[in-house]
Amino acid sequence: MVDSVPLVDLKAQFATIRGEVEAQIAEVLGSQQFVLGPKVKEFEEKAAAAFEVKHAIGVASGSDALLLSLMALGVGPGTSVITTSYSFFASCSCVARLGATPIFCDIEPDTYNLDPKLVAGILEKDCERTASGIRHRPTDTVVRAIVPVHLYGQCADMTAFLELAKRYHLAIVEDAAQAIGARHRGRLAGAMGSLGCFSFFPSKNLGAYGDGGMVTAQDDGLAERVRVLREHGSPRRYVHEFIGINSRLDSLQAGVLLAKLPHLAEWNAGRRQRAERYAQAFAGLPQVKTPVTRPENECIFHQYVIRAEDRDRVAEHLRERKVGYAIYYPAPLHTQQCFAYLGYKRGDCPVAEQASRETLALPIYPELTQEQQDYVVASVRECYLASVR
Ligand SMILES: *Cc1c(COP(=O)(O)O)cnc(C)c1O
């Protein structure tokens, strides 16, 4: 009898791959090479092939992948980056950490992804072409890049963003931390923009057993710059071309990722299948809006996020029924205290603000059983049937 369902269940996955992971770890221990080294190189080669990119560069985290990508593009003081207000903090903290200015933009109500029409509006109405590039008048900065985040496992409208990038000579840095293996018009997340950023945080679809990340690139020069920047900007020992950082993937994590990589496609398919089951189960419940996948996208359902009437009451009921849930994200980034200096106010990104009040993530992972899923569905349904409370 199911009487609780966790939001994520890494133990269930580990049970299915234990032997493969332990063999990889034993190999790394035998080699006593822990930072970069042959294991990381092997992972980078296999990842580049699997994710259909020319270069894959292992780094210390998804947050660092974003930071290094922007560093490689020359983002810094006097420049700005257009990004979404509705994402994990790292999608925009990287901009501010480099001394550049984040320009927050609202999202599409159905996919929760950065809205290309609003980005086009910023570029048309708030910017002008100058000799040094596209100047954002209100902040007096040169716009360098757009960072679309492929939220919850579905690609942002890359067709539109690539067109804007071409028209305005901007770089696109894809935040693909939640979208490893997702596709847009057949193309893989992280393989469409100038650079792609991935996270191997343990709960991501491809998770390491600690922190880890990856930058992908098609351009040799950009890839080389990221490679050098992750090792103190040093192409050779004691020669420093740039002021880089220390952000390398550990060999042990590369070993874990090598054990898991062959399973990713099957795991992603398992999530998709569970998403379909949820969609069918909630079809007759008007109070619940299930996720919309655009026909041109193949979603990998890193999260299964519903829009629920009376969201906070649903959350409370799920807590009582011991169903794991999460709210991604309770406060849009433009309302965070640390960005108060940028001068945004409530109402500036109304679609993101509404999503933060109405949405809720339910358990989704390939090991989620039918019984567990039925329990989640029943728990959500009960909220509305018992609405006399
Ligand atoms: C997880 C995540 C990151 C950061 O990755 P870390 O590996 O935790 O640093 C960045 N962006 C998004 C959208 C994420 O979900």
Ligand as a Chemical Component Dictionary entry (heavy atoms), coordinates in Angstrom:
data_LIG
# 
_chem_comp.id                   LIG 
_chem_comp.type                 NON-POLYMER 
_chem_comp.pdbx_formal_charge   0 
_chem_comp.three_letter_code    LIG 
# 
loop_
_chem_comp_atom.comp_id 
_chem_comp_atom.atom_id 
_chem_comp_atom.alt_atom_id 
_chem_comp_atom.type_symbol 
_chem_comp_atom.charge 
_chem_comp_atom.model_Cartn_x 
_chem_comp_atom.model_Cartn_y 
_chem_comp_atom.model_Cartn_z 
_chem_comp_atom.pdbx_ordinal 
LIG C1 C1 C 0 20.243 23.442 -11.596 1  
LIG C2 C2 C 0 20.207 24.654 -12.417 2  
LIG C3 C3 C 0 21.322 25.498 -12.569 3  
LIG C4 C4 C 0 22.561 25.385 -11.753 4  
LIG O1 O1 O 0 23.187 24.206 -11.710 5  
LIG P1 P1 P 0 24.127 23.795 -10.482 6  
LIG O2 O2 O 0 24.827 22.595 -11.014 7  
LIG O3 O3 O 0 23.264 23.506 -9.318  8  
LIG O4 O4 O 0 25.064 24.911 -10.213 9  
LIG C5 C5 C 0 21.234 26.548 -13.468 10 
LIG N1 N1 N 0 20.093 26.800 -14.141 11 
LIG C6 C6 C 0 18.996 26.035 -13.996 12 
LIG C7 C7 C 0 17.795 26.371 -14.802 13 
LIG C8 C8 C 0 19.001 24.963 -13.121 14 
LIG O5 O5 O 0 17.899 24.235 -12.981 15 
# 
loop_
_chem_comp_bond.comp_id 
_chem_comp_bond.atom_id_1 
_chem_comp_bond.atom_id_2 
_chem_comp_bond.value_order 
_chem_comp_bond.pdbx_ordinal 
LIG C1 C2 SING 1  
LIG C2 C3 SING 2  
LIG C2 C8 DOUB 3  
LIG C3 C4 SING 4  
LIG C3 C5 DOUB 5  
LIG C4 O1 SING 6  
LIG O1 P1 SING 7  
LIG P1 O2 DOUB 8  
LIG P1 O3 SING 9  
LIG P1 O4 SING 10 
LIG C5 N1 SING 11 
LIG N1 C6 DOUB 12 
LIG C6 C7 SING 13 
LIG C6 C8 SING 14 
LIG C8 O5 SING 15 
# 
